[in-house]
């Protein structure tokens, strides 16, 4: 049975995936690993993401306590996003997912190269 976004699934994998679901959330978090970034910096670092989607995902990640938004008191106002202390608890998991992702990318490329060699 499907669980709505407002309900917490009893499955821990579903609970984690509900936080990082969406096409861009993992990429946003990966970009923030190196430190705080302005919205424009994040936007430029993620080809293909619209500013509207970026803002929506940042708001959702803030709502889940994964990302922090800090306004700097200058004119015009500068906003920087960073991974929260709680969000940093996800970093070991993200690193493992990244390791697996690299292996998967290599495997897919090998399979594609193998199928081209047979052609």
C-alpha positions in Angstrom: 0.0 0.0 0.0 1.3 3.4 -0.9 2.2 5.8 1.9 1.4 9.5 1.4 4.2 12.0 1.7 2.7 13.1 5.1 2.8 9.6 6.6 6.0 8.0 7.8 6.5 4.6 6.3 7.6 1.9 8.8 10.2 0.8 6.3 13.5 2.6 7.1 14.6 2.6 3.4 11.3 4.3 2.4 11.8 6.8 5.3 15.2 7.7 4.0 14.1 7.8 0.4 11.2 10.1 1.2 13.8 12.7 2.3 16.0 12.5 -0.8 13.3 11.7 -3.3 13.1 13.7 -6.4 15.4 14.0 -9.4 17.8 16.6 -7.9 17.9 16.3 -4.1 20.9 13.9 -4.1 22.8 16.2 -6.4 22.0 19.2 -4.3 23.3 17.5 -1.2 26.4 16.2 -3.0 27.2 19.8 -4.1 26.8 21.1 -0.5 29.2 18.5 0.9 32.1 20.8 0.2 30.5 23.7 2.1 27.9 26.4 2.0 26.8 27.7 -1.4 24.6 30.6 -2.6 21.5 29.8 -4.6 23.1 31.0 -7.8 26.2 28.9 -7.2 24.1 25.8 -6.7 22.0 26.6 -9.7 25.1 26.9 -11.9 26.7 23.7 -10.6 23.7 21.6 -11.5 23.1 21.6 -15.3 19.5 21.1 -16.2 17.8 22.1 -12.9 15.5 25.0 -13.0 15.7 27.7 -10.3 12.1 26.9 -9.4 12.8 23.2 -8.8 16.0 24.0 -7.0 14.2 26.4 -4.5 11.4 23.8 -4.0 13.9 21.0 -3.2 15.9 23.3 -0.9 12.7 24.2 1.0 11.8 20.5 1.3 15.3 19.6 2.5 15.1 22.5 5.0 11.7 21.2 6.2 13.2 17.8 6.8 16.1 19.4 8.8 18.7 18.3 6.3 19.7 21.7 4.9 20.1 25.1 6.6 19.4 28.5 5.1 21.5 31.4 6.4 20.9 35.0 5.4 23.8 37.3 5.6 23.0 40.9 6.5 24.2 42.7 3.5 22.6 44.6 0.8 21.5 42.9 -1.4 20.9 40.0 1.0 23.1 37.0 0.5 21.6 33.6 1.2 23.8 30.5 1.7 22.6 26.9 2.0 24.6 24.3 3.9 24.0 20.8 5.2 22.8 20.8 8.8 24.5 18.8 11.6 21.6 16.3 11.3 22.0 16.2 7.5 25.7 15.4 7.9 24.6 12.1 9.5 23.5 11.1 5.9 27.0 11.6 4.5 28.4 8.1 5.1 25.2 6.7 3.4 25.6 9.1 0.5 29.3 8.1 0.1 28.3 4.5 -0.1 25.5 5.3 -2.6 28.1 7.2 -4.7 30.6 4.3 -4.6 27.8 2.0 -5.9 26.8 4.5 -8.5 30.3 4.7 -9.9 30.4 0.9 -10.2 27.0 0.9 -11.8 28.0 3.6 -14.3 31.1 1.6 -15.2 29.1 -1.6 -15.6 26.5 0.0 -17.9 29.3 1.5 -20.0 31.0 -1.9 -20.2 27.7 -3.5 -21.3 27.2 -0.8 -23.9 30.7 -1.2 -25.2 30.3 -5.0 -25.3 27.0 -4.7 -27.3 28.7 -2.3 -29.8 31.6 -4.7 -30.2 29.2 -7.4 -31.2 27.5 -5.2 -33.8 
